[in-house]
Amino acid sequence: FHIVSYMLKIPSLLIFIVSIYLELCYYFCKTFSQCIFSGSNSADSHREKQTKRDELKGLLKFDQLLHEKPNPRISVIIPCYNEAESIAETIKKAMDDVNVESIIADGDSKDKTLNEVNNIFDRKNIKILEKAGETRSECMNTGAMVASGEILLFLHADTMLPHEWGVSVRNALATDKDMLVGAFAFKFPLMDTNSSTLLKAIEWGTNLRSSFLHLPYGDQALFCYRNVFATLGKFPVQPLMEDYDFVLHAGSIGKVHTMSKPVITSARRWISKGFISNTLWHSFVIFAHTVGVPSANLARWYYGPCGKKTY
């Protein structure tokens, strides 16, 4: 945006708005053409989704029996890549509950991430998977395969779970029998939001999207029953937007719910990249993904030439 802005001598924000407008036009034209020319495919898709709903309802009825146990086991799956600074604290917060295991799915970190995990004093109920995958989606799927819990929770390495988070997860799944996927509300560390009104605005916008559009992202600690996760088809194996596609798929079949209790997610990317530019990039990536730009291209644009980032 800045390069084109300099060449054309017009504001980069204007270029961004025009690009979003063009992408929206393309998206609506694409959707309209699909509605006209794919009537039979739509009917097949509707039948497929209805079959999936029926299958998931059966699994949900089965999984409700798990709550005859005092505390169904929760597997916290933490994909990570070069997260030496935050991984130990994230694990300690995750283990601050009963009947919980943590699965560290490492994407072949080049720093001291695994050393930090190995240095944790009490490593009981902590599993370490080295070289679990090339992408975050692969790491999460690999972690889910070895999980022993009836409930799976996918946690970013720079996100801290709240106090008594396990009680909230178990109660949410036990109370709302129609919920397929749940998530926590979104919050930045207090020391960051006290120094920036923009971060507070990002918090508000994220929680508005999550609650009213039923579209939480991966940094809000997505959770669901293990059987439901397998039936939904796991996370799509792609370098970017795997959480977005997973939640959209779940929402097309059943209910996605965001709880009021928040997780604390690091504001490092907004601080390092700039609040406005990082938010604009997020919006651009979502629209580009919606109109069919390959996720591999998006990952290179978003993360750099290697297409890989800290998880």
Buried (B, 14 or more C-beta within 10 A) or exposed (E): BEEEBEEEEEEBEEBBEEBBEEBEEBBEEEEEEEEEEEEEEEEEEEEEBEEBBEBBBEBBEEBEEBBEEEEBBBBBBBBBBBBBBBBBEBBBBBBBBEBBBBBBBBBBBEBBBBEBBEEBEEBEBBBBBEEBBBBBBBBBBBBBBBBEBBBBBBBBBBBBBBEEBBEBBBEBBBEEEEBBBBBBBBBBBEEBBEEBEEBBEBBEEBBEBBBEEBBBBBBBBBBBBBBBBBBBEBBBEBBBBBBBBBBBBBBEBBBBBBBEBBBBBBBBBBBEEEBEBBBBBBEBBBBBBBBEBEBEBBBBBBBEEEBBBBB
